[in-house]
Amino acid sequence: MIKKFLKAKHWQIFLIMYGIPILFQIILLGLTFTSDNPIYIFSTFPIFMIVSVGTLFGWFWSIGVGLHNRLPQNSNLNLKKFKIFFFIPLIYILFITFSLMTVGIFSDSPPPNGMVGIGIGILIPLHLLSMFCLFYLLYFCSKTIKSIELNRDALFGDYAAEFFLLWFFIIGIWIIQPKINIIANESTTSNIVNI
């Protein structure tokens, strides 16, 4: 699966991440206006979110794990730390999504007194932790790409552009993915040469 992400074209990832979910949402929006039960759009939203988030996290995983063995010898990027920080926001997002599906907008009864305050007290620290982990993923992936390109441990000034392109991935995917394709193809050719 990692190789498929590394060798995928930018438009393919964009299509899976945005194109298909937007197309289905347009169709469901049309069904919502023509139907007596407009809950369709809300009941399918978590599915689209899982597809989009799953593609984004799969892309980050393929960059972080799939390209890690291509890093220069003096690189200080810790793969184990990346994996831990990868799963924290992923689990958090899935938890929030499934919570919305089961008790959120589809629940007929309000939550018991005090549960909203407790929920907010738990969710805010988890949300901040997830945001920190996502920034670490951006740092790790952008530094990985640039360190491989430069064949040395990159400094922030070297990979700042990649960092922001990954952060604003709706635009960045069109610039970053071709770089990843080149790195993945070089990796394949060097393996063939070594054989």
N, C-alpha and C positions, 0 to 999 in steps of 0.2 A: 504494500500500500504506500509506503514511503517513496519508493521509486516512481510510482504513478504521480504523486504530487510533485516530485522534483522534476519530472519530465513533462508534466502537463503544460499546455500553453496558457498564457494569461487569460485569454477569453474563456477557456474551459472552466477554470476555477471561478472566474467572475460569473459565468452562467449558472454554475451550481450554487454559488453563494448568494447571488442576487436575482438572476434572471428567472429561474424556475419558481422560487417563492413569490416573486412579484407577479408573474403570470397567473399562478394559482390564486393569489389574493385578488387580482382583477376579476377573474372568473367568479370567485366567491362573493365579491362585492356585487357583481351583477345578479347572482343568485339571491343575495340578501335583499336587494331592492325589489325583486320579483316574487319573493317568498313571504308567507305570513309569519315565519319564524326567523327573525334576523340574527339569531344567536350563532349561525353558521360561521360567520367571520371570526367570532371570539373563540369558538371551540376548536378551530383549526390553527389559530395563531401559534400555539406552542409547537406544533409540528414544523411550521416554517422556521420558527426560531431555532429549533434543534438542528434542522438542516443547515441553516446559515452559520450558526455557532460551531457546529460539528465540522463544517468545511474550513472555517477560519482556524480552529484549534488543530485540525489535521494538517493544515498548511504550516502552522507554527511548529508542530511536532516534527514534520518532515524536514524543516530547516534545521531545527535544533539538534535532533537525533541523527537524521540522515546525513548531515554534512559535518558532524562533529569529528569524524575520523580524518577529515581533510584539513583540519586546523593545523597551523604550524606548531612545531615542537614546544615553543616557549609560551603557548597560549595558556591563560589562567582561567579559562571558562570551565566551570564545574558542571558536568552533565547530570550528576545525581541531584544537585540543587535545582537545576532546570526542571527535572522530572517532578520533583516535589512541588515547586512553584507552578508547574503546569496544571497539576490535578486540583489544586485548591480552587482557583476560579472556575474550572470546568464543573466540579462538583457543586459549587455554589450556584452557578447559573442553572444547572439541571434541577437543583433543589427548588429554586425560585420558580422555574417554569412548571414543574410538577405540582408545586404548592398552588400556583394560580389555577392549574387544571382541576385540582381536587377540591380546594376549599375557598379559593379566591372569588372570582367573578361569577362562579356557578352556584355558590352557596345561597340558599334561601334564607338562612337564619344568620343574624349578626354574631360576631365572635363574643365569647363570655367577657364580662367586665374585667379589665386589667390585662387581658391577653394582647391587646393592641400595643400597650406600653411595653410589655415584656418582649413581644415580637420585634418592636423597633429597637429596643435595647440590645437584642441579640443580632439583628440584621445590620445595624450600622457598623459595628466593629468588623463583622464578616465581610461587609461590602468594602470597607476600607482596606482590609487585608487582601481581598481579591483584586482591588485596583492596584495595590503595590505589586502583587504577583504578576499582573498583566504588564505593568511597566518593566518588570524584570524580564519577562518573555520578549518584549520588544528590544530591550538592551541585548539580551543573549543572542537573539536571531540576527539583529543588525550587526553586532560585533562579529558574529560567526561569518556572515557573508563578506564583510569588508576584510577581515583577517585572512580569509582564504584568497581573496582577490589580491591583497598586498603581500601575501606570504610572510606576514609578521603579525605580532599582536597589535591590533589597531587601537588607537586612542579615540576618545569621543569625537574630537574634531574630524577624524577620518570617517567615522560611521554615523555622524549626526544626520546626514541626509537620509540614509537607510532607516534610521530610527523613526524619523518623522513620516517617511513613506510607509513604513509598516503600521504606524499609529493611524494614519489616514489611509487605510488599506484599500478603500474603494478607488482611490487614484493610484496609490503606490503599487498595487498589484500589477499594473500595466508596465511599471518600470523595474520592479524587483524581480518578478518571475522570469523575465528573459535572462537576468544575471544568474538566477538559480539554474535555469536551463543550461547555460554555458558551463557553470561549475559542474553540474551533473554529467554533462557530455564529456568534459575533460576527465572526470573520474572514470567514466566508462572506457574512454580511449586509453588512459594510462593503465587500466586493468588489462586491456587487450594486449598492449605493448609488453607488459610484464609477463604475460603468459608465453 
